[in-house]
Amino acid sequence: STTFVDDYPEAGLVAAFKCQDVVIATVTIQGIGQQKPVIDAALKAGVKRFVPFEFGTDTFKENGRDLMPSFKHSII
């Protein structure tokens, strides 16, 4: 069996993000819950820019929402 580690301690993330200008999230839609702790750590580390995983998808357009069904009902 394969085990994937998805629990990164905040202190470790903050240390990794120190002196970085940008963090680019590349989590999949299944890992969306992991993005918030990464954002929090990036803020604490003083990162200037954060690029969320959904950056490349225009969820305001119907065909963009079709690509990301979990956002279909959360768009106003």
All heavy atoms as a GROMACS GRO file, in nm:
protein
  583
    1SER      N    1   0.083  -0.118   0.000
    1SER     CA    2   0.000   0.000   0.000
    1SER      C    3   0.088   0.125   0.000
    1SER      O    4   0.202   0.124   0.048
    1SER     CB    5  -0.095  -0.003   0.117
    1SER     OG    6  -0.050   0.065   0.227
    2THR      N    7   0.034   0.233  -0.053
    2THR     CA    8   0.107   0.359  -0.062
    2THR      C    9   0.048   0.458   0.037
    2THR      O   10  -0.073   0.468   0.051
    2THR     CB   11   0.095   0.417  -0.204
    2THR    OG1   12   0.144   0.321  -0.296
    2THR    CG2   13   0.176   0.545  -0.217
    3THR      N   14   0.135   0.530   0.105
    3THR     CA   15   0.091   0.633   0.199
    3THR      C   16   0.137   0.768   0.149
    3THR      O   17   0.253   0.785   0.112
    3THR     CB   18   0.151   0.608   0.338
    3THR    OG1   19   0.111   0.478   0.382
    3THR    CG2   20   0.104   0.712   0.437
    4PHE      N   21   0.047   0.864   0.145
    4PHE     CA   22   0.079   0.999   0.104
    4PHE      C   23   0.072   1.090   0.227
    4PHE      O   24  -0.026   1.088   0.300
    4PHE     CB   25  -0.019   1.051  -0.002
    4PHE     CG   26  -0.012   0.975  -0.130
    4PHE    CD1   27  -0.102   0.873  -0.156
    4PHE    CD2   28   0.085   1.004  -0.224
    4PHE    CE1   29  -0.095   0.802  -0.274
    4PHE    CE2   30   0.093   0.933  -0.342
    4PHE     CZ   31   0.002   0.832  -0.367
    5VAL      N   32   0.175   1.167   0.248
    5VAL     CA   33   0.178   1.260   0.360
    5VAL      C   34   0.113   1.391   0.316
    5VAL      O   35   0.154   1.450   0.217
    5VAL     CB   36   0.322   1.286   0.407
    5VAL    CG1   37   0.324   1.390   0.517
    5VAL    CG2   38   0.386   1.156   0.452
    6ASP      N   39   0.011   1.432   0.387
    6ASP     CA   40  -0.053   1.560   0.353
    6ASP      C   41  -0.070   1.646   0.478
    6ASP      O   42  -0.147   1.740   0.479
    6ASP     CB   43  -0.187   1.538   0.283
    6ASP     CG   44  -0.289   1.469   0.371
    6ASP    OD1   45  -0.255   1.431   0.484
    6ASP    OD2   46  -0.404   1.453   0.326
    7ASP      N   47   0.003   1.614   0.580
    7ASP     CA   48  -0.005   1.690   0.704
    7ASP      C   49   0.132   1.753   0.730
    7ASP      O   50   0.220   1.690   0.786
    7ASP     CB   51  -0.045   1.599   0.820
    7ASP     CG   52  -0.056   1.676   0.951
    7ASP    OD1   53  -0.078   1.798   0.946
    7ASP    OD2   54  -0.041   1.614   1.057
    8TYR      N   55   0.148   1.874   0.684
    8TYR     CA   56   0.273   1.944   0.702
    8TYR      C   57   0.258   2.041   0.818
    8TYR      O   58   0.171   2.128   0.815
    8TYR     CB   59   0.311   2.020   0.574
    8TYR     CG   60   0.330   1.928   0.457
    8TYR    CD1   61   0.230   1.909   0.363
    8TYR    CD2   62   0.448   1.857   0.441
    8TYR    CE1   63   0.246   1.824   0.256
    8TYR    CE2   64   0.466   1.771   0.334
    8TYR     CZ   65   0.365   1.754   0.242
    8TYR     OH   66   0.382   1.669   0.137
    9PRO      N   67   0.341   2.026   0.920
    9PRO     CA   68   0.330   2.117   1.036
    9PRO      C   69   0.349   2.262   0.992
    9PRO      O   70   0.433   2.292   0.907
    9PRO     CB   71   0.444   2.073   1.128
    9PRO     CG   72   0.482   1.936   1.081
    9PRO     CD   73   0.447   1.930   0.936
   10GLU      N   74   0.270   2.350   1.051
   10GLU     CA   75   0.277   2.491   1.014
   10GLU      C   76   0.419   2.547   1.028
   10GLU      O   77   0.466   2.621   0.943
   10GLU     CB   78   0.179   2.574   1.097
   10GLU     CG   79   0.178   2.720   1.055
   10GLU     CD   80   0.081   2.802   1.134
   10GLU    OE1   81   0.114   2.837   1.250
   10GLU    OE2   82  -0.029   2.830   1.080
   11ALA      N   83   0.486   2.510   1.135
   11ALA     CA   84   0.622   2.561   1.156
   11ALA      C   85   0.716   2.522   1.041
   11ALA      O   86   0.800   2.601   0.998
   11ALA     CB   87   0.678   2.511   1.289
   12GLY      N   88   0.698   2.402   0.990
   12GLY     CA   89   0.780   2.357   0.877
   12GLY      C   90   0.749   2.434   0.750
   12GLY      O   91   0.840   2.469   0.674
   13LEU      N   92   0.620   2.461   0.728
   13LEU     CA   93   0.582   2.539   0.610
   13LEU      C   94   0.633   2.682   0.621
   13LEU      O   95   0.686   2.737   0.524
   13LEU     CB   96   0.429   2.539   0.593
   13LEU     CG   97   0.365   2.408   0.550
   13LEU    CD1   98   0.214   2.419   0.555
   13LEU    CD2   99   0.410   2.369   0.410
   14VAL      N  100   0.618   2.742   0.738
   14VAL     CA  101   0.665   2.879   0.757
   14VAL      C  102   0.815   2.886   0.732
   14VAL      O  103   0.863   2.976   0.662
   14VAL     CB  104   0.630   2.931   0.898
   14VAL    CG1  105   0.698   3.065   0.926
   14VAL    CG2  106   0.479   2.945   0.915
   15ALA      N  107   0.890   2.790   0.784
   15ALA     CA  108   1.035   2.788   0.762
   15ALA      C  109   1.068   2.773   0.613
   15ALA      O  110   1.159   2.839   0.563
   15ALA     CB  111   1.099   2.674   0.842
   16ALA      N  112   0.993   2.690   0.544
   16ALA     CA  113   1.018   2.669   0.401
   16ALA      C  114   0.985   2.792   0.318
   16ALA      O  115   1.048   2.818   0.216
   16ALA     CB  116   0.936   2.550   0.351
   17PHE      N  117   0.886   2.870   0.363
   17PHE     CA  118   0.842   2.987   0.287
   17PHE      C  119   0.919   3.115   0.320
   17PHE      O  120   0.905   3.214   0.249
   17PHE     CB  121   0.692   3.012   0.309
   17PHE     CG  122   0.603   2.902   0.259
   17PHE    CD1  123   0.476   2.886   0.313
   17PHE    CD2  124   0.643   2.815   0.160
   17PHE    CE1  125   0.391   2.785   0.267
   17PHE    CE2  126   0.559   2.713   0.114
   17PHE     CZ  127   0.433   2.699   0.168
   18LYS      N  128   0.998   3.113   0.427
   18LYS     CA  129   1.076   3.233   0.463
   18LYS      C  130   1.163   3.276   0.345
   18LYS      O  131   1.220   3.193   0.275
   18LYS     CB  132   1.166   3.205   0.583
   18LYS     CG  133   1.093   3.200   0.714
   18LYS     CD  134   1.066   3.337   0.767
   18LYS     CE  135   1.001   3.327   0.904
   18LYS     NZ  136   0.949   3.450   0.950
   19CYS      N  137   1.170   3.406   0.323
   19CYS     CA  138   1.252   3.466   0.217
   19CYS      C  139   1.204   3.431   0.076
   19CYS      O  140   1.278   3.447  -0.021
   19CYS     CB  141   1.400   3.428   0.232
   19CYS     SG  142   1.470   3.480   0.390
   20GLN      N  143   1.081   3.384   0.063
   20GLN     CA  144   1.024   3.356  -0.069
   20GLN      C  145   0.932   3.472  -0.107
   20GLN      O  146   0.864   3.529  -0.022
   20GLN     CB  147   0.945   3.225  -0.069
   20GLN     CG  148   1.026   3.104  -0.028
   20GLN     CD  149   1.146   3.081  -0.118
   20GLN    OE1  150   1.135   3.088  -0.240
   20GLN    NE2  151   1.260   3.056  -0.058
   21ASP      N  152   0.929   3.505  -0.234
   21ASP     CA  153   0.842   3.612  -0.281
   21ASP      C  154   0.703   3.562  -0.317
   21ASP      O  155   0.605   3.636  -0.309
   21ASP     CB  156   0.902   3.680  -0.406
   21ASP     CG  157   1.027   3.758  -0.372
   21ASP    OD1  158   1.035   3.815  -0.262
   21ASP    OD2  159   1.118   3.760  -0.457
   22VAL      N  160   0.693   3.437  -0.359
   22VAL     CA  161   0.565   3.384  -0.405
   22VAL      C  162   0.555   3.236  -0.371
   22VAL      O  163   0.655   3.165  -0.368
   22VAL     CB  164   0.548   3.406  -0.558
   22VAL    CG1  165   0.648   3.327  -0.638
   22VAL    CG2  166   0.407   3.373  -0.603
   23VAL      N  167   0.432   3.194  -0.343
   23VAL     CA  168   0.400   3.052  -0.327
   23VAL      C  169   0.293   3.021  -0.430
   23VAL      O  170   0.193   3.092  -0.440
   23VAL     CB  171   0.349   3.019  -0.185
   23VAL    CG1  172   0.294   2.878  -0.178
   23VAL    CG2  173   0.460   3.038  -0.083
   24ILE      N  174   0.316   2.916  -0.508
   24ILE     CA  175   0.219   2.873  -0.609
   24ILE      C  176   0.161   2.740  -0.564
   24ILE      O  177   0.233   2.642  -0.550
   24ILE     CB  178   0.286   2.858  -0.747
   24ILE    CG1  179   0.348   2.992  -0.789
   24ILE    CG2  180   0.185   2.807  -0.850
   24ILE    CD1  181   0.434   2.983  -0.915
   25ALA      N  182   0.031   2.738  -0.539
   25ALA     CA  183  -0.035   2.616  -0.495
   25ALA      C  184  -0.065   2.529  -0.616
   25ALA      O  185  -0.120   2.577  -0.715
   25ALA     CB  186  -0.164   2.649  -0.421
   26THR      N  187  -0.031   2.403  -0.607
   26THR     CA  188  -0.057   2.310  -0.717
   26THR      C  189  -0.136   2.189  -0.669
   26THR      O  190  -0.124   2.081  -0.726
   26THR     CB  191   0.075   2.265  -0.784
   26THR    OG1  192   0.157   2.201  -0.685
   26THR    CG2  193   0.148   2.381  -0.846
   27VAL      N  194  -0.215   2.210  -0.565
   27VAL     CA  195  -0.297   2.100  -0.515
   27VAL      C  196  -0.409   2.071  -0.614
   27VAL      O  197  -0.449   2.158  -0.692
   27VAL     CB  198  -0.356   2.130  -0.375
   27VAL    CG1  199  -0.247   2.149  -0.274
   27VAL    CG2  200  -0.449   2.248  -0.379
   28THR      N  201  -0.461   1.950  -0.611
   28THR     CA  202  -0.574   1.915  -0.695
   28THR      C  203  -0.704   1.953  -0.623
   28THR      O  204  -0.702   1.990  -0.506
   28THR     CB  205  -0.577   1.764  -0.724
   28THR    OG1  206  -0.595   1.694  -0.600
   28THR    CG2  207  -0.448   1.719  -0.790
   29ILE      N  208  -0.813   1.940  -0.691
   29ILE     CA  209  -0.942   1.974  -0.632
   29ILE      C  210  -0.967   1.887  -0.508
   29ILE      O  211  -1.029   1.932  -0.412
   29ILE     CB  212  -1.057   1.962  -0.735
   29ILE    CG1  213  -1.186   2.023  -0.682
   29ILE    CG2  214  -1.080   1.818  -0.775
   29ILE    CD1  215  -1.183   2.172  -0.672
   30GLN      N  216  -0.916   1.765  -0.509
   30GLN     CA  217  -0.933   1.678  -0.392
   30GLN      C  218  -0.853   1.729  -0.273
   30GLN      O  219  -0.884   1.697  -0.160
   30GLN     CB  220  -0.890   1.534  -0.425
   30GLN     CG  221  -0.979   1.464  -0.523
   30GLN     CD  222  -0.947   1.498  -0.668
   30GLN    OE1  223  -0.845   1.558  -0.700
   30GLN    NE2  224  -1.035   1.460  -0.759
   31GLY      N  225  -0.750   1.806  -0.297
   31GLY     CA  226  -0.666   1.858  -0.190
   31GLY      C  227  -0.695   2.001  -0.152
   31GLY      O  228  -0.614   2.066  -0.087
   32ILE      N  229  -0.812   2.050  -0.191
   32ILE     CA  230  -0.845   2.190  -0.167
   32ILE      C  231  -0.837   2.227  -0.019
   32ILE      O  232  -0.799   2.337   0.016
   32ILE     CB  233  -0.982   2.226  -0.225
   32ILE    CG1  234  -1.002   2.378  -0.222
   32ILE    CG2  235  -1.094   2.155  -0.153
   32ILE    CD1  236  -1.123   2.426  -0.298
   33GLY      N  237  -0.866   2.132   0.069
   33GLY     CA  238  -0.859   2.158   0.212
   33GLY      C  239  -0.718   2.188   0.260
   33GLY      O  240  -0.699   2.249   0.364
   34GLN      N  241  -0.619   2.146   0.184
   34GLN     CA  242  -0.480   2.169   0.220
   34GLN      C  243  -0.434   2.310   0.185
   34GLN      O  244  -0.329   2.353   0.230
   34GLN     CB  245  -0.389   2.067   0.152
   34GLN     CG  246  -0.411   1.926   0.201
   34GLN     CD  247  -0.388   1.915   0.350
   34GLN    OE1  248  -0.482   1.904   0.427
   34GLN    NE2  249  -0.264   1.920   0.391
   35GLN      N  250  -0.509   2.380   0.104
   35GLN     CA  251  -0.466   2.512   0.059
   35GLN      C  252  -0.470   2.616   0.172
   35GLN      O  253  -0.381   2.700   0.182
   35GLN     CB  254  -0.550   2.557  -0.060
   35GLN     CG  255  -0.500   2.684  -0.122
   35GLN     CD  256  -0.563   2.714  -0.256
   35GLN    OE1  257  -0.492   2.714  -0.353
   35GLN    NE2  258  -0.693   2.738  -0.262
   36LYS      N  259  -0.570   2.611   0.258
   36LYS     CA  260  -0.583   2.710   0.367
   36LYS      C  261  -0.463   2.709   0.461
   36LYS      O  262  -0.408   2.816   0.492
   36LYS     CB  263  -0.715   2.686   0.442
   36LYS     CG  264  -0.732   2.771   0.567
   36LYS     CD  265  -0.786   2.908   0.537
   36LYS     CE  266  -0.835   2.983   0.657
   36LYS     NZ  267  -0.735   3.032   0.748
   37PRO      N  268  -0.417   2.594   0.510
   37PRO     CA  269  -0.298   2.595   0.596
   37PRO      C  270  -0.174   2.649   0.524
   37PRO      O  271  -0.089   2.714   0.586
   37PRO     CB  272  -0.279   2.449   0.636
   37PRO     CG  273  -0.410   2.383   0.612
   37PRO     CD  274  -0.476   2.460   0.503
   38VAL      N  275  -0.165   2.624   0.396
   38VAL     CA  276  -0.051   2.675   0.318
   38VAL      C  277  -0.059   2.827   0.309
   38VAL      O  278   0.041   2.897   0.324
   38VAL     CB  279  -0.046   2.609   0.179
   38VAL    CG1  280   0.058   2.675   0.090
   38VAL    CG2  281  -0.018   2.460   0.191
   39ILE      N  282  -0.179   2.880   0.287
   39ILE     CA  283  -0.199   3.025   0.282
   39ILE      C  284  -0.161   3.088   0.416
   39ILE      O  285  -0.090   3.188   0.422
   39ILE     CB  286  -0.344   3.060   0.245
   39ILE    CG1  287  -0.374   3.019   0.102
   39ILE    CG2  288  -0.372   3.208   0.265
   39ILE    CD1  289  -0.522   3.023   0.066
   40ASP      N  290  -0.210   3.028   0.524
   40ASP     CA  291  -0.179   3.080   0.658
   40ASP      C  292  -0.028   3.083   0.683
   40ASP      O  293   0.025   3.181   0.735
   40ASP     CB  294  -0.249   2.997   0.765
   40ASP     CG  295  -0.401   3.012   0.762
   40ASP    OD1  296  -0.451   3.109   0.702
   40ASP    OD2  297  -0.469   2.924   0.819
   41ALA      N  298   0.040   2.976   0.647
   41ALA     CA  299   0.185   2.968   0.666
   41ALA      C  300   0.257   3.071   0.579
   41ALA      O  301   0.354   3.134   0.623
   41ALA     CB  302   0.236   2.828   0.636
   42ALA      N  303   0.209   3.090   0.456
   42ALA     CA  304   0.270   3.188   0.366
   42ALA      C  305   0.258   3.329   0.425
   42ALA      O  306   0.352   3.408   0.420
   42ALA     CB  307   0.206   3.180   0.228
   43LEU      N  308   0.142   3.359   0.482
   43LEU     CA  309   0.123   3.490   0.545
   43LEU      C  310   0.219   3.509   0.662
   43LEU      O  311   0.282   3.614   0.676
   43LEU     CB  312  -0.021   3.505   0.593
   43LEU     CG  313  -0.126   3.530   0.484
   43LEU    CD1  314  -0.266   3.516   0.542
   43LEU    CD2  315  -0.106   3.666   0.423
   44LYS      N  316   0.230   3.407   0.746
   44LYS     CA  317   0.319   3.416   0.862
   44LYS      C  318   0.465   3.429   0.821
   44LYS      O  319   0.545   3.489   0.893
   44LYS     CB  320   0.300   3.296   0.953
   44LYS     CG  321   0.169   3.302   1.028
   44LYS     CD  322   0.152   3.186   1.122
   44LYS     CE  323   0.019   3.203   1.196
   44LYS     NZ  324  -0.007   3.095   1.288
   45ALA      N  325   0.500   3.373   0.706
   45ALA     CA  326   0.638   3.379   0.658
   45ALA      C  327   0.669   3.509   0.586
   45ALA      O  328   0.783   3.535   0.551
   45ALA     CB  329   0.666   3.260   0.566
   46GLY      N  330   0.566   3.590   0.561
   46GLY     CA  331   0.587   3.717   0.493
   46GLY      C  332   0.594   3.707   0.341
   46GLY      O  333   0.648   3.796   0.275
   47VAL      N  334   0.537   3.601   0.286
   47VAL     CA  335   0.534   3.584   0.140
   47VAL      C  336   0.450   3.696   0.080
   47VAL      O  337   0.342   3.728   0.130
   47VAL     CB  338   0.477   3.445   0.103
   47VAL    CG1  339   0.458   3.432  -0.046
   47VAL    CG2  340   0.567   3.335   0.156
   48LYS      N  341   0.499   3.754  -0.029
   48LYS     CA  342   0.432   3.870  -0.089
   48LYS      C  343   0.312   3.831  -0.177
   48LYS      O  344   0.216   3.906  -0.188
   48LYS     CB  345   0.532   3.949  -0.173
   48LYS     CG  346   0.643   4.008  -0.089
   48LYS     CD  347   0.746   4.075  -0.177
   48LYS     CE  348   0.863   4.121  -0.091
   48LYS     NZ  349   0.976   4.165  -0.169
   49ARG      N  350   0.321   3.718  -0.243
   49ARG     CA  351   0.213   3.677  -0.335
   49ARG      C  352   0.182   3.529  -0.318
   49ARG      O  353   0.271   3.448  -0.297
   49ARG     CB  354   0.252   3.702  -0.479
   49ARG     CG  355   0.280   3.847  -0.508
   49ARG     CD  356   0.250   3.878  -0.653
   49ARG     NE  357   0.287   4.014  -0.685
   49ARG     CZ  358   0.206   4.118  -0.678
   49ARG    NH1  359   0.082   4.102  -0.641
   49ARG    NH2  360   0.247   4.238  -0.710
   50PHE      N  361   0.054   3.498  -0.333
   50PHE     CA  362   0.009   3.359  -0.328
   50PHE      C  363  -0.077   3.334  -0.451
   50PHE      O  364  -0.172   3.408  -0.477
   50PHE     CB  365  -0.073   3.332  -0.201
   50PHE     CG  366  -0.117   3.189  -0.189
   50PHE    CD1  367  -0.032   3.095  -0.134
   50PHE    CD2  368  -0.241   3.150  -0.236
   50PHE    CE1  369  -0.070   2.962  -0.125
   50PHE    CE2  370  -0.281   3.018  -0.228
   50PHE     CZ  371  -0.196   2.924  -0.172
   51VAL      N  372  -0.044   3.232  -0.527
   51VAL     CA  373  -0.121   3.196  -0.646
   51VAL      C  374  -0.200   3.069  -0.612
   51VAL      O  375  -0.142   2.962  -0.597
   51VAL     CB  376  -0.029   3.170  -0.769
   51VAL    CG1  377  -0.112   3.134  -0.891
   51VAL    CG2  378   0.058   3.292  -0.796
   52PRO      N  379  -0.333   3.081  -0.599
   52PRO     CA  380  -0.414   2.965  -0.563
   52PRO      C  381  -0.423   2.866  -0.677
   52PRO      O  382  -0.403   2.901  -0.794
   52PRO     CB  383  -0.551   3.026  -0.532
   52PRO     CG  384  -0.555   3.152  -0.611
   52PRO     CD  385  -0.413   3.202  -0.619
   53PHE      N  386  -0.457   2.742  -0.643
   53PHE     CA  387  -0.461   2.637  -0.745
   53PHE      C  388  -0.565   2.667  -0.853
   53PHE      O  389  -0.549   2.629  -0.968
   53PHE     CB  390  -0.487   2.500  -0.681
   53PHE     CG  391  -0.632   2.471  -0.657
   53PHE    CD1  392  -0.705   2.399  -0.749
   53PHE    CD2  393  -0.696   2.517  -0.544
   53PHE    CE1  394  -0.839   2.372  -0.727
   53PHE    CE2  395  -0.829   2.491  -0.521
   53PHE     CZ  396  -0.901   2.419  -0.613
   54GLU      N  397  -0.670   2.738  -0.821
   54GLU     CA  398  -0.776   2.763  -0.919
   54GLU      C  399  -0.750   2.887  -1.004
   54GLU      O  400  -0.834   2.930  -1.080
   54GLU     CB  401  -0.912   2.773  -0.850
   54GLU     CG  402  -0.929   2.890  -0.757
   54GLU     CD  403  -0.886   2.862  -0.614
   54GLU    OE1  404  -0.918   2.758  -0.558
   54GLU    OE2  405  -0.820   2.948  -0.558
   55PHE      N  406  -0.631   2.944  -0.994
   55PHE     CA  407  -0.597   3.068  -1.064
   55PHE      C  408  -0.622   3.060  -1.214
   55PHE      O  409  -0.668   3.155  -1.274
   55PHE     CB  410  -0.450   3.104  -1.038
   55PHE     CG  411  -0.406   3.230  -1.106
   55PHE    CD1  412  -0.446   3.353  -1.058
   55PHE    CD2  413  -0.327   3.226  -1.220
   55PHE    CE1  414  -0.407   3.470  -1.120
   55PHE    CE2  415  -0.288   3.342  -1.283
   55PHE     CZ  416  -0.328   3.464  -1.233
   56GLY      N  417  -0.593   2.947  -1.276
   56GLY     CA  418  -0.604   2.936  -1.421
   56GLY      C  419  -0.742   2.907  -1.473
   56GLY      O  420  -0.763   2.900  -1.593
   57THR      N  421  -0.840   2.891  -1.387
   57THR     CA  422  -0.975   2.857  -1.431
   57THR      C  423  -1.068   2.974  -1.404
   57THR      O  424  -1.078   3.020  -1.290
   57THR     CB  425  -1.027   2.733  -1.358
   57THR    OG1  426  -0.935   2.626  -1.379
   57THR    CG2  427  -1.163   2.692  -1.409
   58ASP      N  428  -1.133   3.023  -1.507
   58ASP     CA  429  -1.227   3.134  -1.493
   58ASP      C  430  -1.362   3.076  -1.450
   58ASP      O  431  -1.443   3.035  -1.531
   58ASP     CB  432  -1.241   3.210  -1.624
   58ASP     CG  433  -1.327   3.335  -1.609
   58ASP    OD1  434  -1.386   3.356  -1.501
   58ASP    OD2  435  -1.334   3.411  -1.707
   59THR      N  436  -1.385   3.072  -1.320
   59THR     CA  437  -1.508   3.013  -1.268
   59THR      C  438  -1.628   3.105  -1.280
   59THR      O  439  -1.738   3.069  -1.239
   59THR     CB  440  -1.489   2.971  -1.120
   59THR    OG1  441  -1.442   3.083  -1.046
   59THR    CG2  442  -1.390   2.856  -1.108
   60PHE      N  443  -1.609   3.224  -1.336
   60PHE     CA  444  -1.723   3.312  -1.361
   60PHE      C  445  -1.790   3.280  -1.494
   60PHE      O  446  -1.899   3.327  -1.522
   60PHE     CB  447  -1.680   3.459  -1.358
   60PHE     CG  448  -1.652   3.507  -1.218
   60PHE    CD1  449  -1.523   3.523  -1.174
   60PHE    CD2  450  -1.756   3.532  -1.130
   60PHE    CE1  451  -1.497   3.565  -1.046
   60PHE    CE2  452  -1.731   3.574  -1.000
   60PHE     CZ  453  -1.601   3.590  -0.958
   61LYS      N  454  -1.723   3.198  -1.576
   61LYS     CA  455  -1.781   3.154  -1.703
   61LYS      C  456  -1.830   3.012  -1.687
   61LYS      O  457  -1.769   2.930  -1.618
   61LYS     CB  458  -1.676   3.161  -1.814
   61LYS     CG  459  -1.634   3.303  -1.846
   61LYS     CD  460  -1.538   3.306  -1.962
   61LYS     CE  461  -1.499   3.450  -1.992
   61LYS     NZ  462  -1.398   3.456  -2.098
   62GLU      N  463  -1.942   2.982  -1.753
   62GLU     CA  464  -2.005   2.851  -1.736
   62GLU      C  465  -1.910   2.737  -1.772
   62GLU      O  466  -1.902   2.638  -1.701
   62GLU     CB  467  -2.132   2.842  -1.820
   62GLU     CG  468  -2.210   2.716  -1.793
   62GLU     CD  469  -2.344   2.714  -1.862
   62GLU    OE1  470  -2.393   2.819  -1.904
   62GLU    OE2  471  -2.400   2.604  -1.872
   63ASN      N  472  -1.834   2.750  -1.882
   63ASN     CA  473  -1.745   2.640  -1.920
   63ASN      C  474  -1.632   2.625  -1.819
   63ASN      O  475  -1.580   2.516  -1.798
   63ASN     CB  476  -1.691   2.657  -2.061
   63ASN     CG  477  -1.611   2.784  -2.082
   63ASN    OD1  478  -1.613   2.873  -1.998
   63ASN    ND2  479  -1.543   2.793  -2.194
   64GLY      N  480  -1.592   2.731  -1.751
   64GLY     CA  481  -1.494   2.722  -1.644
   64GLY      C  482  -1.550   2.649  -1.524
   64GLY      O  483  -1.483   2.568  -1.462
   65ARG      N  484  -1.674   2.675  -1.491
   65ARG     CA  485  -1.740   2.605  -1.381
   65ARG      C  486  -1.757   2.458  -1.413
   65ARG      O  487  -1.750   2.374  -1.324
   65ARG     CB  488  -1.874   2.670  -1.349
   65ARG     CG  489  -1.861   2.807  -1.285
   65ARG     CD  490  -1.993   2.858  -1.232
   65ARG     NE  491  -2.097   2.870  -1.332
   65ARG     CZ  492  -2.117   2.978  -1.409
   65ARG    NH1  493  -2.040   3.083  -1.394
   65ARG    NH2  494  -2.214   2.980  -1.496
   66ASP      N  495  -1.777   2.426  -1.541
   66ASP     CA  496  -1.789   2.285  -1.580
   66ASP      C  497  -1.660   2.209  -1.553
   66ASP      O  498  -1.661   2.091  -1.522
   66ASP     CB  499  -1.826   2.273  -1.728
   66ASP     CG  500  -1.968   2.317  -1.757
   66ASP    OD1  501  -2.049   2.325  -1.660
   66ASP    OD2  502  -1.998   2.344  -1.874
   67LEU      N  503  -1.546   2.278  -1.565
   67LEU     CA  504  -1.418   2.214  -1.538
   67LEU      C  505  -1.395   2.192  -1.390
   67LEU      O  506  -1.318   2.105  -1.350
   67LEU     CB  507  -1.303   2.300  -1.594
   67LEU     CG  508  -1.297   2.313  -1.745
   67LEU    CD1  509  -1.191   2.416  -1.784
   67LEU    CD2  510  -1.266   2.178  -1.809
   68MET      N  511  -1.462   2.272  -1.308
   68MET     CA  512  -1.444   2.263  -1.163
   68MET      C  513  -1.580   2.252  -1.098
   68MET      O  514  -1.632   2.349  -1.041
   68MET     CB  515  -1.368   2.384  -1.112
   68MET     CG  516  -1.234   2.397  -1.181
   68MET     SD  517  -1.123   2.512  -1.105
   68MET     CE  518  -1.101   2.444  -0.946
   69PRO      N  519  -1.644   2.134  -1.105
   69PRO     CA  520  -1.781   2.121  -1.057
   69PRO      C  521  -1.802   2.157  -0.912
   69PRO      O  522  -1.910   2.199  -0.873
   69PRO     CB  523  -1.813   1.974  -1.081
   69PRO     CG  524  -1.690   1.909  -1.128
   69PRO     CD  525  -1.588   2.014  -1.158
   70SER      N  526  -1.700   2.145  -0.829
   70SER     CA  527  -1.720   2.178  -0.687
   70SER      C  528  -1.743   2.327  -0.666
   70SER      O  529  -1.792   2.368  -0.562
   70SER     CB  530  -1.601   2.132  -0.604
   70SER     OG  531  -1.485   2.202  -0.643
   71PHE      N  532  -1.710   2.410  -0.764
   71PHE     CA  533  -1.730   2.554  -0.754
   71PHE      C  534  -1.861   2.598  -0.819
   71PHE      O  535  -1.898   2.713  -0.812
   71PHE     CB  536  -1.614   2.632  -0.819
   71PHE     CG  537  -1.490   2.627  -0.738
   71PHE    CD1  538  -1.388   2.541  -0.772
   71PHE    CD2  539  -1.475   2.708  -0.628
   71PHE    CE1  540  -1.273   2.535  -0.696
   71PHE    CE2  541  -1.360   2.703  -0.552
   71PHE     CZ  542  -1.258   2.616  -0.587
   72LYS      N  543  -1.930   2.506  -0.884
   72LYS     CA  544  -2.050   2.541  -0.959
   72LYS      C  545  -2.153   2.616  -0.876
   72LYS      O  546  -2.215   2.711  -0.922
   72LYS     CB  547  -2.113   2.414  -1.015
   72LYS     CG  548  -2.141   2.423  -1.161
   72LYS     CD  549  -2.193   2.293  -1.214
   72LYS     CE  550  -2.187   2.306  -1.363
   72LYS     NZ  551  -2.215   2.190  -1.436
   73HIS      N  552  -2.173   2.575  -0.753
   73HIS     CA  553  -2.279   2.634  -0.672
   73HIS      C  554  -2.226   2.742  -0.576
   73HIS      O  555  -2.304   2.804  -0.505
   73HIS     CB  556  -2.351   2.526  -0.592
   73HIS     CG  557  -2.409   2.422  -0.682
   73HIS    ND1  558  -2.517   2.446  -0.763
   73HIS    CD2  559  -2.371   2.295  -0.708
   73HIS    CE1  560  -2.545   2.338  -0.834
   73HIS    NE2  561  -2.458   2.243  -0.802
   74SER      N  562  -2.096   2.764  -0.577
   74SER     CA  563  -2.041   2.863  -0.484
   74SER      C  564  -2.014   2.996  -0.550
   74SER      O  565  -1.972   3.090  -0.486
   74SER     CB  566  -1.912   2.810  -0.422
   74SER     OG  567  -1.814   2.794  -0.520
   75ILE      N  568  -2.036   3.006  -0.681
   75ILE     CA  569  -2.012   3.130  -0.754
   75ILE      C  570  -2.138   3.215  -0.750
   75ILE      O  571  -2.247   3.170  -0.776
   75ILE     CB  572  -1.974   3.101  -0.902
   75ILE    CG1  573  -1.854   3.009  -0.909
   75ILE    CG2  574  -1.951   3.230  -0.978
   75ILE    CD1  575  -1.728   3.064  -0.845
   76ILE      N  576  -2.121   3.340  -0.717
   76ILE     CA  577  -2.235   3.432  -0.713
   76ILE      C  578  -2.248   3.498  -0.849
   76ILE      O  579  -2.155   3.539  -0.909
   76ILE     CB  580  -2.216   3.539  -0.603
   76ILE    CG1  581  -2.216   3.469  -0.468
   76ILE    CG2  582  -2.324   3.644  -0.610
   76ILE    CD1  583  -2.185   3.560  -0.351
   0.00000   0.00000   0.00000
